[in-house]
Amino acid sequence: MGLDILLRKTPATLDEITIRVGHALQRHPLCRNVQFEIVSVPRTARGGNWTISLHSVEPEALWEASDIVSDIQAAYQLQSDADESAFLPFAHPQSADFSQRRHG
């Protein structure tokens, strides 16, 4: 297995990334009240094409929330319409639907 395969990011839609970030923040006790917004941006030199804006972060939750978001940003890239053939289906969790909840 080549290094490029290990470093490749998983394509995901904006809704899927929102759900993943929401669930990850909800699992950490200090980050449960963090509000956020995910925004598509032009691709960066590091390969990222989305960013997140964190709102209402308690001071003691700042590092934890930043680490959670950083890990997700390292693993996922925002899927474009051209990436449709490379799309990997995402199973939406049944316990909570963050896609219907406003995060900002």
Backbone as CSV, one residue per row, in Angstrom:
resi,resn,N_x,N_y,N_z,CA_x,CA_y,CA_z,C_x,C_y,C_z
1,MET,0.849,-1.167,0.000,0.000,0.000,0.000,0.898,1.233,0.000
2,GLY,0.679,2.133,-0.938,1.489,3.323,-1.052,1.113,4.377,-0.039
3,LEU,2.054,5.265,0.228,1.826,6.345,1.179,0.707,7.267,0.715
4,ASP,0.584,7.464,-0.612,-0.472,8.338,-1.125,-1.862,7.811,-0.796
5,ILE,-2.022,6.496,-0.728,-3.324,5.918,-0.368,-3.634,6.183,1.099
6,LEU,-2.620,6.095,1.947,-2.827,6.345,3.376,-3.149,7.805,3.659
7,LEU,-2.600,8.714,2.858,-2.791,10.137,3.092,-4.006,10.706,2.365
8,ARG,-4.650,9.906,1.538,-5.797,10.375,0.771,-6.965,10.655,1.703
9,LYS,-7.634,11.782,1.462,-8.789,12.155,2.277,-10.050,11.524,1.697
10,THR,-10.971,11.205,2.556,-12.246,10.624,2.154,-13.174,11.729,1.686
11,PRO,-13.745,11.604,0.490,-14.703,12.621,0.042,-15.997,12.532,0.838
12,ALA,-16.563,13.673,1.180,-17.814,13.723,1.933,-18.565,14.991,1.549
13,THR,-19.879,14.939,1.645,-20.694,16.116,1.357,-20.656,17.067,2.553
14,LEU,-21.122,18.274,2.340,-21.183,19.261,3.417,-22.056,18.752,4.569
15,ASP,-23.172,18.114,4.252,-24.050,17.564,5.296,-23.348,16.463,6.085
16,GLU,-22.616,15.602,5.407,-21.916,14.514,6.089,-20.830,15.048,7.018
17,ILE,-20.091,16.049,6.549,-19.056,16.645,7.409,-19.704,17.316,8.609
18,THR,-20.817,17.998,8.393,-21.537,18.650,9.489,-21.973,17.618,10.528
19,ILE,-22.499,16.497,10.082,-22.934,15.445,11.003,-21.747,14.884,11.774
20,ARG,-20.646,14.622,11.091,-19.466,14.059,11.754,-18.906,15.018,12.804
21,VAL,-18.804,16.299,12.459,-18.309,17.279,13.421,-19.271,17.392,14.596
22,GLY,-20.564,17.458,14.312,-21.560,17.564,15.376,-21.501,16.396,16.347
23,HIS,-21.417,15.197,15.815,-21.338,14.008,16.680,-20.036,13.992,17.475
24,ALA,-18.940,14.349,16.837,-17.647,14.344,17.540,-17.650,15.359,18.683
25,LEU,-18.198,16.542,18.449,-18.251,17.550,19.508,-19.203,17.111,20.624
26,GLN,-20.306,16.471,20.280,-21.268,16.015,21.286,-20.693,14.936,22.198
27,ARG,-19.743,14.150,21.678,-19.153,13.084,22.494,-18.218,13.611,23.574
28,HIS,-17.702,14.832,23.413,-16.783,15.378,24.408,-17.571,16.268,25.369
29,PRO,-17.501,16.000,26.665,-18.327,16.751,27.629,-18.105,18.267,27.599
30,LEU,-16.908,18.723,27.341,-16.648,20.159,27.315,-17.127,20.833,26.028
31,CYS,-17.366,20.056,24.988,-17.665,20.630,23.670,-19.132,20.532,23.274
32,ARG,-19.972,20.082,24.172,-21.371,19.842,23.814,-22.151,21.106,23.471
33,ASN,-21.717,22.255,23.957,-22.431,23.502,23.669,-21.777,24.325,22.573
34,VAL,-20.760,23.771,21.943,-20.072,24.488,20.867,-20.988,24.571,19.651
35,GLN,-21.120,25.764,19.106,-21.868,25.966,17.872,-20.843,26.155,16.765
36,PHE,-21.177,25.706,15.562,-20.216,25.792,14.473,-20.910,25.951,13.131
37,GLU,-20.115,26.369,12.172,-20.575,26.502,10.797,-19.460,25.994,9.899
38,ILE,-19.796,25.158,8.933,-18.815,24.632,7.992,-18.992,25.350,6.664
39,VAL,-17.868,25.770,6.082,-17.890,26.575,4.866,-16.953,25.978,3.831
40,SER,-17.416,25.901,2.603,-16.579,25.467,1.490,-15.636,26.618,1.125
41,VAL,-14.362,26.301,0.900,-13.363,27.308,0.533,-12.534,26.780,-0.633
42,PRO,-11.821,27.663,-1.343,-10.919,27.177,-2.391,-9.872,26.243,-1.777
43,ARG,-9.441,25.251,-2.548,-8.468,24.271,-2.062,-7.186,24.967,-1.622
44,THR,-6.697,24.586,-0.447,-5.476,25.161,0.104,-4.266,24.351,-0.347
45,ALA,-3.086,24.847,-0.037,-1.851,24.136,-0.371,-1.773,22.797,0.349
46,ARG,-2.419,22.681,1.487,-2.419,21.432,2.261,-3.526,20.489,1.815
47,GLY,-4.290,20.866,0.805,-5.307,19.976,0.258,-6.702,20.167,0.807
48,GLY,-6.888,21.039,1.780,-8.211,21.245,2.358,-9.088,22.104,1.468
49,ASN,-10.388,21.818,1.462,-11.314,22.647,0.690,-12.556,23.022,1.506
50,TRP,-12.425,22.925,2.839,-13.495,23.384,3.713,-12.873,23.848,5.026
51,THR,-13.583,24.708,5.699,-13.120,25.191,6.999,-14.313,25.252,7.938
52,ILE,-14.020,25.469,9.174,-15.078,25.519,10.177,-14.908,26.765,11.026
53,SER,-16.017,27.360,11.373,-16.027,28.506,12.263,-16.701,28.063,13.553
54,LEU,-15.951,28.105,14.647,-16.487,27.704,15.947,-17.048,28.928,16.656
55,HIS,-18.220,28.768,17.252,-18.888,29.852,17.986,-19.215,29.359,19.388
56,SER,-19.327,30.270,20.300,-19.750,29.957,21.668,-18.907,28.867,22.312
57,VAL,-17.605,28.972,22.163,-16.701,27.976,22.732,-16.257,28.446,24.108
58,GLU,-16.521,27.630,25.115,-16.041,27.940,26.461,-14.516,27.882,26.454
59,PRO,-13.850,28.729,27.227,-12.378,28.733,27.229,-11.760,27.365,27.506
60,GLU,-12.338,26.593,28.419,-11.755,25.283,28.730,-12.000,24.251,27.627
61,ALA,-12.898,24.544,26.673,-13.193,23.614,25.583,-12.461,23.957,24.292
62,LEU,-11.769,25.082,24.266,-11.165,25.551,23.018,-10.177,24.558,22.426
63,TRP,-9.254,24.043,23.234,-8.243,23.119,22.708,-8.878,21.812,22.259
64,GLU,-9.807,21.293,23.036,-10.452,20.036,22.678,-11.239,20.179,21.374
65,ALA,-12.004,21.249,21.246,-12.787,21.471,20.028,-11.872,21.638,18.821
66,SER,-10.782,22.361,18.994,-9.831,22.553,17.892,-9.205,21.232,17.470
67,ASP,-8.849,20.383,18.419,-8.269,19.073,18.106,-9.267,18.182,17.372
68,ILE,-10.508,18.200,17.811,-11.545,17.392,17.167,-11.710,17.824,15.719
69,VAL,-11.822,19.113,15.493,-12.007,19.645,14.142,-10.782,19.356,13.284
70,SER,-9.606,19.513,13.840,-8.368,19.255,13.101,-8.297,17.812,12.614
71,ASP,-8.665,16.873,13.473,-8.656,15.461,13.079,-9.635,15.193,11.936
72,ILE,-10.805,15.798,11.988,-11.796,15.593,10.932,-11.337,16.264,9.640
73,GLN,-10.746,17.456,9.742,-10.238,18.126,8.547,-9.120,17.326,7.884
74,ALA,-8.324,16.627,8.668,-7.237,15.824,8.117,-7.765,14.593,7.384
75,ALA,-8.971,14.153,7.715,-9.496,12.912,7.161,-10.470,13.099,5.991
76,TYR,-11.120,14.257,5.884,-12.185,14.433,4.900,-11.950,15.632,4.012
77,GLN,-12.336,15.472,2.745,-12.365,16.599,1.824,-13.795,16.773,1.343
78,LEU,-14.166,18.012,1.076,-15.515,18.297,0.615,-15.662,17.762,-0.799
79,GLN,-16.664,16.942,-0.999,-16.897,16.326,-2.298,-17.481,17.338,-3.260
80,SER,-16.917,17.417,-4.444,-17.482,18.266,-5.486,-18.342,17.402,-6.397
81,ASP,-19.102,18.026,-7.271,-19.940,17.268,-8.200,-19.084,16.372,-9.087
82,ALA,-17.870,16.803,-9.400,-16.969,16.018,-10.244,-16.457,14.778,-9.515
83,ASP,-16.509,14.781,-8.195,-16.023,13.654,-7.393,-17.091,12.578,-7.186
84,GLU,-18.226,12.713,-7.813,-19.357,11.808,-7.565,-18.966,10.337,-7.692
85,SER,-18.097,10.013,-8.647,-17.734,8.607,-8.838,-16.867,8.084,-7.696
86,ALA,-16.196,8.976,-6.976,-15.322,8.555,-5.878,-16.044,8.575,-4.537
87,PHE,-17.338,8.898,-4.554,-18.095,9.047,-3.314,-18.216,7.726,-2.579
88,LEU,-17.964,7.768,-1.285,-18.174,6.616,-0.421,-19.429,6.891,0.396
89,PRO,-20.433,6.043,0.347,-21.683,6.308,1.068,-21.450,6.465,2.563
90,PHE,-22.259,7.302,3.168,-22.171,7.571,4.594,-23.469,7.121,5.244
91,ALA,-23.364,6.313,6.257,-24.552,5.855,6.983,-24.899,6.881,8.049
92,HIS,-26.035,7.526,7.899,-26.447,8.529,8.869,-26.845,7.868,10.175
93,PRO,-26.338,8.371,11.293,-26.705,7.795,12.597,-28.188,7.983,12.871
94,GLN,-28.772,7.036,13.549,-30.188,7.106,13.876,-30.452,7.896,15.154
95,SER,-29.444,8.028,16.017,-29.668,8.619,17.329,-29.908,10.121,17.296
96,ALA,-29.290,10.826,16.366,-29.452,12.283,16.299,-29.258,12.730,14.871
97,ASP,-29.976,13.749,14.482,-29.861,14.256,13.120,-29.372,15.691,13.181
98,PHE,-28.068,15.860,13.114,-27.483,17.192,13.186,-27.727,17.999,11.917
99,SER,-28.082,17.355,10.818,-28.299,18.080,9.571,-29.525,18.970,9.650
100,GLN,-30.466,18.675,10.550,-31.663,19.472,10.691,-31.546,20.551,11.759
101,ARG,-30.419,20.565,12.462,-30.227,21.499,13.564,-29.285,22.619,13.136
102,ARG,-29.620,23.824,13.468,-28.758,24.974,13.161,-27.590,24.950,14.121
103,HIS,-26.382,25.089,13.590,-25.169,25.029,14.406,-24.561,26.400,14.615
104,GLY,-25.200,27.422,14.280,-24.600,28.750,14.431,-25.558,29.736,14.999
